[in-house]
Amino acid sequence: MPEHGAELAAEDEKLVVLARSARARTQAEEGAAVRDTDGRTYAASTVRLPSFALTALQAAVAAAVSSGAEGLEAAVVVSERPLFDQASVHALRDVAPRASIVRADPSGAVQEVLRLDGTDG
């Protein structure tokens, strides 16, 4: 996945579009989208209810897992926040310990790429 400001591959750009749409549709703090190892995509936004809360990425991971996804290959979070939420990172790591997460701003511009396996490239 690309570094800050870089262009995304078409399949990853689709995740940005889905995450931005989920965020806008619900006017949530964050939107997220993931792609499973079969190429299916899942999108979600931040969930805040009186009894529980989920980050957008936790909700997208939960949607994928509850739909039978056996693994995830890519994730995007769209947020104005400057850093990844650790709960989001842990949710993805549970299912895809070698994945990368792209953080994009609300315009879709890549701000950060976090590789869960700790590699640089």
CYANA upper distance limits for C-alpha pairs under 8 A (distance plus 0.5 A):
  1 MET  CA      8 LEU  CA      7.65
  1 MET  CA    100 SER  CA      7.72
  1 MET  CA    102 VAL  CA      8.13
  1 MET  CA    113 VAL  CA      7.71
  2 PRO  CA      6 ALA  CA      5.91
  2 PRO  CA      7 GLU  CA      7.18
  2 PRO  CA      8 LEU  CA      6.89
  2 PRO  CA    113 VAL  CA      7.59
  3 GLU  CA    110 VAL  CA      7.76
  3 GLU  CA    111 GLN  CA      8.17
  3 GLU  CA    112 GLU  CA      6.87
  3 GLU  CA    113 VAL  CA      6.46
  4 HIS  CA    110 VAL  CA      5.74
  4 HIS  CA    111 GLN  CA      5.25
  4 HIS  CA    112 GLU  CA      5.71
  4 HIS  CA    113 VAL  CA      7.57
  5 GLY  CA    109 ALA  CA      6.68
  5 GLY  CA    110 VAL  CA      5.54
  5 GLY  CA    111 GLN  CA      6.77
  6 ALA  CA    110 VAL  CA      7.03
  7 GLU  CA    110 VAL  CA      8.33
  8 LEU  CA     12 ASP  CA      6.37
  8 LEU  CA     13 GLU  CA      6.11
  9 ALA  CA     13 GLU  CA      6.57
 10 ALA  CA     14 LYS  CA      6.81
 11 GLU  CA     15 LEU  CA      7.37
 12 ASP  CA     16 VAL  CA      7.10
 12 ASP  CA     74 ALA  CA      7.99
 12 ASP  CA     76 VAL  CA      8.38
 13 GLU  CA     17 VAL  CA      6.86
 14 LYS  CA     18 LEU  CA      6.71
 15 LEU  CA     19 ALA  CA      6.54
 15 LEU  CA     32 ALA  CA      8.32
 15 LEU  CA     33 ALA  CA      5.84
 15 LEU  CA     34 VAL  CA      7.15
 15 LEU  CA     35 ARG  CA      8.05
 15 LEU  CA     41 THR  CA      8.07
 15 LEU  CA     43 ALA  CA      8.49
 15 LEU  CA     75 ALA  CA      7.82
 15 LEU  CA     76 VAL  CA      6.68
 16 VAL  CA     20 ARG  CA      6.51
 16 VAL  CA     32 ALA  CA      8.31
 16 VAL  CA     33 ALA  CA      7.64
 16 VAL  CA     76 VAL  CA      6.65
 16 VAL  CA     77 VAL  CA      8.10
 16 VAL  CA     78 VAL  CA      7.63
 16 VAL  CA    104 ALA  CA      8.01
 16 VAL  CA    108 GLY  CA      6.73
 17 VAL  CA     21 SER  CA      6.57
 17 VAL  CA    108 GLY  CA      8.10
 18 LEU  CA     22 ALA  CA      6.67
 18 LEU  CA     32 ALA  CA      7.94
 18 LEU  CA     33 ALA  CA      6.62
 18 LEU  CA     43 ALA  CA      6.53
 19 ALA  CA     23 ARG  CA      6.71
 19 ALA  CA     31 GLY  CA      5.03
 19 ALA  CA     32 ALA  CA      4.84
 19 ALA  CA     33 ALA  CA      5.53
 19 ALA  CA     43 ALA  CA      6.41
 19 ALA  CA     44 ALA  CA      7.43
 19 ALA  CA     45 SER  CA      8.07
 19 ALA  CA     76 VAL  CA      7.45
 19 ALA  CA     77 VAL  CA      7.08
 19 ALA  CA     78 VAL  CA      6.55
 20 ARG  CA     24 ALA  CA      6.61
 20 ARG  CA     31 GLY  CA      6.35
 20 ARG  CA     32 ALA  CA      8.04
 20 ARG  CA     78 VAL  CA      6.64
 20 ARG  CA    106 PRO  CA      7.13
 20 ARG  CA    108 GLY  CA      7.83
 21 SER  CA     25 ARG  CA      6.36
 21 SER  CA     31 GLY  CA      7.99
 22 ALA  CA     26 THR  CA      6.97
 22 ALA  CA     31 GLY  CA      5.88
 22 ALA  CA     32 ALA  CA      7.79
 22 ALA  CA     43 ALA  CA      6.91
 22 ALA  CA     44 ALA  CA      6.14
 22 ALA  CA     45 SER  CA      6.02
 23 ARG  CA     27 GLN  CA      6.08
 23 ARG  CA     28 ALA  CA      5.58
 23 ARG  CA     29 GLU  CA      7.38
 23 ARG  CA     30 GLU  CA      6.04
 23 ARG  CA     31 GLY  CA      4.74
 23 ARG  CA     32 ALA  CA      8.21
 23 ARG  CA     44 ALA  CA      8.08
 23 ARG  CA     45 SER  CA      5.90
 23 ARG  CA     46 THR  CA      8.25
 23 ARG  CA     78 VAL  CA      8.11
 24 ALA  CA     28 ALA  CA      7.30
 24 ALA  CA     31 GLY  CA      8.43
 26 THR  CA     45 SER  CA      7.63
 28 ALA  CA     45 SER  CA      6.63
 28 ALA  CA     46 THR  CA      6.24
 29 GLU  CA     45 SER  CA      8.15
 29 GLU  CA     46 THR  CA      6.75
 29 GLU  CA     79 SER  CA      7.03
 29 GLU  CA     80 GLU  CA      8.14
 30 GLU  CA     45 SER  CA      6.16
 30 GLU  CA     46 THR  CA      6.03
 30 GLU  CA     55 THR  CA      7.91
 30 GLU  CA     56 ALA  CA      6.23
 30 GLU  CA     77 VAL  CA      7.39
 30 GLU  CA     78 VAL  CA      6.14
 30 GLU  CA     79 SER  CA      5.32
 30 GLU  CA     80 GLU  CA      8.21
 31 GLY  CA     43 ALA  CA      7.86
 31 GLY  CA     44 ALA  CA      6.34
 31 GLY  CA     45 SER  CA      4.78
 31 GLY  CA     46 THR  CA      7.01
 31 GLY  CA     56 ALA  CA      5.79
 31 GLY  CA     57 LEU  CA      7.93
 31 GLY  CA     77 VAL  CA      6.35
 31 GLY  CA     78 VAL  CA      5.68
 31 GLY  CA     79 SER  CA      7.31
 32 ALA  CA     43 ALA  CA      6.10
 32 ALA  CA     44 ALA  CA      5.99
 32 ALA  CA     45 SER  CA      6.64
 32 ALA  CA     56 ALA  CA      5.70
 32 ALA  CA     57 LEU  CA      5.66
 32 ALA  CA     60 ALA  CA      6.84
 32 ALA  CA     75 ALA  CA      7.77
 32 ALA  CA     76 VAL  CA      6.00
 32 ALA  CA     77 VAL  CA      4.86
 32 ALA  CA     78 VAL  CA      6.57
 33 ALA  CA     41 THR  CA      7.33
 33 ALA  CA     42 TYR  CA      5.94
 33 ALA  CA     43 ALA  CA      4.63
 33 ALA  CA     44 ALA  CA      6.94
 33 ALA  CA     57 LEU  CA      7.53
 33 ALA  CA     60 ALA  CA      6.49
 33 ALA  CA     75 ALA  CA      6.29
 33 ALA  CA     76 VAL  CA      5.92
 33 ALA  CA     77 VAL  CA      7.25
 34 VAL  CA     41 THR  CA      6.11
 34 VAL  CA     42 TYR  CA      5.91
 34 VAL  CA     43 ALA  CA      7.06
 34 VAL  CA     57 LEU  CA      8.47
 34 VAL  CA     60 ALA  CA      6.94
 34 VAL  CA     61 VAL  CA      7.51
 34 VAL  CA     64 ALA  CA      8.26
 34 VAL  CA     72 LEU  CA      7.40
 34 VAL  CA     73 GLU  CA      8.10
 34 VAL  CA     74 ALA  CA      6.08
 34 VAL  CA     75 ALA  CA      4.83
 34 VAL  CA     76 VAL  CA      6.96
 35 ARG  CA     39 GLY  CA      6.23
 35 ARG  CA     40 ARG  CA      6.04
 35 ARG  CA     41 THR  CA      4.93
 35 ARG  CA     42 TYR  CA      7.05
 35 ARG  CA     72 LEU  CA      6.28
 35 ARG  CA     73 GLU  CA      6.37
 35 ARG  CA     74 ALA  CA      5.81
 35 ARG  CA     75 ALA  CA      7.08
 36 ASP  CA     40 ARG  CA      5.95
 36 ASP  CA     41 THR  CA      6.92
 36 ASP  CA     64 ALA  CA      7.79
 36 ASP  CA     69 ALA  CA      6.59
 36 ASP  CA     70 GLU  CA      7.97
 36 ASP  CA     71 GLY  CA      6.16
 36 ASP  CA     72 LEU  CA      4.52
 36 ASP  CA     73 GLU  CA      6.08
 36 ASP  CA     74 ALA  CA      7.74
 37 THR  CA     69 ALA  CA      8.00
 37 THR  CA     70 GLU  CA      7.82
 37 THR  CA     71 GLY  CA      6.09
 37 THR  CA     72 LEU  CA      5.88
 37 THR  CA     73 GLU  CA      6.17
 38 ASP  CA     69 ALA  CA      8.41
 41 THR  CA     64 ALA  CA      8.30
 42 TYR  CA     60 ALA  CA      6.28
 42 TYR  CA     61 VAL  CA      8.31
 42 TYR  CA     63 ALA  CA      7.04
 42 TYR  CA     64 ALA  CA      6.56
 43 ALA  CA     60 ALA  CA      5.80
 43 ALA  CA     63 ALA  CA      8.43
 44 ALA  CA     56 ALA  CA      5.99
 44 ALA  CA     57 LEU  CA      7.64
 44 ALA  CA     59 ALA  CA      6.25
 44 ALA  CA     60 ALA  CA      5.47
 44 ALA  CA     63 ALA  CA      8.50
 45 SER  CA     55 THR  CA      7.71
 45 SER  CA     56 ALA  CA      4.78
 45 SER  CA     57 LEU  CA      8.09
 45 SER  CA     59 ALA  CA      7.46
 45 SER  CA     60 ALA  CA      8.19
 46 THR  CA     53 ALA  CA      8.22
 46 THR  CA     54 LEU  CA      6.44
 46 THR  CA     55 THR  CA      5.30
 46 THR  CA     56 ALA  CA      4.65
 46 THR  CA     57 LEU  CA      8.38
 46 THR  CA     59 ALA  CA      7.75
 47 VAL  CA     52 PHE  CA      8.48
 47 VAL  CA     53 ALA  CA      5.82
 47 VAL  CA     54 LEU  CA      5.50
 47 VAL  CA     55 THR  CA      6.94
 47 VAL  CA     56 ALA  CA      7.43
 47 VAL  CA     59 ALA  CA      7.98
 48 ARG  CA     52 PHE  CA      6.95
 48 ARG  CA     53 ALA  CA      4.97
 48 ARG  CA     54 LEU  CA      7.12
 49 LEU  CA     53 ALA  CA      6.39
 54 LEU  CA     58 GLN  CA      6.25
 54 LEU  CA     59 ALA  CA      6.46
 55 THR  CA     59 ALA  CA      6.77
 55 THR  CA     85 ASP  CA      8.42
 55 THR  CA     87 ALA  CA      7.89
 55 THR  CA     88 SER  CA      6.80
 56 ALA  CA     60 ALA  CA      6.70
 56 ALA  CA     77 VAL  CA      7.95
 56 ALA  CA     88 SER  CA      8.21
 57 LEU  CA     61 VAL  CA      6.51
 57 LEU  CA     75 ALA  CA      8.43
 57 LEU  CA     76 VAL  CA      8.50
 57 LEU  CA     77 VAL  CA      7.19
 57 LEU  CA     88 SER  CA      5.89
 57 LEU  CA     91 ALA  CA      7.92
 57 LEU  CA     92 LEU  CA      8.05
 58 GLN  CA     62 ALA  CA      6.55
 58 GLN  CA     87 ALA  CA      7.92
 58 GLN  CA     88 SER  CA      6.01
 58 GLN  CA     91 ALA  CA      6.13
 58 GLN  CA     92 LEU  CA      7.96
 59 ALA  CA     63 ALA  CA      6.63
 60 ALA  CA     64 ALA  CA      6.75
 61 VAL  CA     65 VAL  CA      6.63
 61 VAL  CA     91 ALA  CA      7.36
 61 VAL  CA     92 LEU  CA      7.13
 61 VAL  CA     95 VAL  CA      8.48
 62 ALA  CA     66 SER  CA      6.38
 63 ALA  CA     67 SER  CA      6.64
 64 ALA  CA     68 GLY  CA      7.04
 64 ALA  CA     69 ALA  CA      5.84
 65 VAL  CA     69 ALA  CA      5.47
 65 VAL  CA     70 GLU  CA      7.49
 70 GLU  CA     95 VAL  CA      8.29
 71 GLY  CA     95 VAL  CA      6.33
 71 GLY  CA     96 ALA  CA      6.53
 72 LEU  CA     95 VAL  CA      7.09
 72 LEU  CA     96 ALA  CA      6.02
 72 LEU  CA     99 ALA  CA      7.90
 73 GLU  CA     96 ALA  CA      7.43
 73 GLU  CA     99 ALA  CA      6.33
 73 GLU  CA    100 SER  CA      8.37
 74 ALA  CA     99 ALA  CA      6.67
 74 ALA  CA    100 SER  CA      6.72
 74 ALA  CA    101 ILE  CA      7.14
 75 ALA  CA     99 ALA  CA      8.26
 75 ALA  CA    100 SER  CA      7.18
 75 ALA  CA    101 ILE  CA      5.39
 75 ALA  CA    102 VAL  CA      6.82
 76 VAL  CA    101 ILE  CA      6.07
 76 VAL  CA    102 VAL  CA      5.18
 76 VAL  CA    103 ARG  CA      6.35
 76 VAL  CA    104 ALA  CA      7.72
 77 VAL  CA    101 ILE  CA      7.78
 77 VAL  CA    102 VAL  CA      6.75
 77 VAL  CA    103 ARG  CA      5.37
 77 VAL  CA    104 ALA  CA      6.69
 78 VAL  CA    103 ARG  CA      6.37
 78 VAL  CA    104 ALA  CA      5.29
 78 VAL  CA    105 ASP  CA      5.97
 78 VAL  CA    106 PRO  CA      6.32
 78 VAL  CA    108 GLY  CA      7.64
 79 SER  CA    103 ARG  CA      7.66
 79 SER  CA    104 ALA  CA      6.94
 79 SER  CA    105 ASP  CA      5.83
 79 SER  CA    106 PRO  CA      6.45
 80 GLU  CA    105 ASP  CA      6.10
 80 GLU  CA    106 PRO  CA      6.96
 84 PHE  CA     88 SER  CA      7.65
 84 PHE  CA     89 VAL  CA      7.59
 84 PHE  CA    103 ARG  CA      7.93
 85 ASP  CA     89 VAL  CA      7.06
 86 GLN  CA     90 HIS  CA      6.63
 87 ALA  CA     91 ALA  CA      6.69
 88 SER  CA     92 LEU  CA      6.92
 89 VAL  CA     93 ARG  CA      6.60
 89 VAL  CA    116 LEU  CA      8.41
 90 HIS  CA     94 ASP  CA      6.66
 91 ALA  CA     95 VAL  CA      7.58
 92 LEU  CA     96 ALA  CA      6.19
 92 LEU  CA     97 PRO  CA      7.62
 92 LEU  CA     99 ALA  CA      8.29
 93 ARG  CA     97 PRO  CA      4.79
 93 ARG  CA     98 ARG  CA      7.95
 93 ARG  CA     99 ALA  CA      8.01
 93 ARG  CA    116 LEU  CA      7.28
 97 PRO  CA    116 LEU  CA      6.46
 97 PRO  CA    117 ASP  CA      6.96
 98 ARG  CA    115 ARG  CA      7.63
 98 ARG  CA    116 LEU  CA      5.96
 98 ARG  CA    117 ASP  CA      5.43
 99 ALA  CA    115 ARG  CA      6.69
 99 ALA  CA    116 LEU  CA      6.25
 99 ALA  CA    117 ASP  CA      7.69
100 SER  CA    113 VAL  CA      7.13
100 SER  CA    114 LEU  CA      5.94
100 SER  CA    115 ARG  CA      4.76
100 SER  CA    116 LEU  CA      6.34
101 ILE  CA    113 VAL  CA      6.15
101 ILE  CA    114 LEU  CA      5.70
101 ILE  CA    115 ARG  CA      7.04
101 ILE  CA    116 LEU  CA      8.35
102 VAL  CA    110 VAL  CA      7.29
102 VAL  CA    111 GLN  CA      8.08
102 VAL  CA    112 GLU  CA      6.41
102 VAL  CA    113 VAL  CA      5.08
102 VAL  CA    114 LEU  CA      7.07
103 ARG  CA    110 VAL  CA      6.54
103 ARG  CA    111 GLN  CA      6.09
103 ARG  CA    112 GLU  CA      5.65
103 ARG  CA    113 VAL  CA      6.75
104 ALA  CA    108 GLY  CA      5.76
104 ALA  CA    109 ALA  CA      5.69
104 ALA  CA    110 VAL  CA      4.82
104 ALA  CA    111 GLN  CA      5.66
104 ALA  CA    112 GLU  CA      7.53
105 ASP  CA    109 ALA  CA      6.02
105 ASP  CA    110 VAL  CA      7.16
105 ASP  CA    111 GLN  CA      7.05
115 ARG  CA    119 THR  CA      6.82
115 ARG  CA    120 ASP  CA      7.87
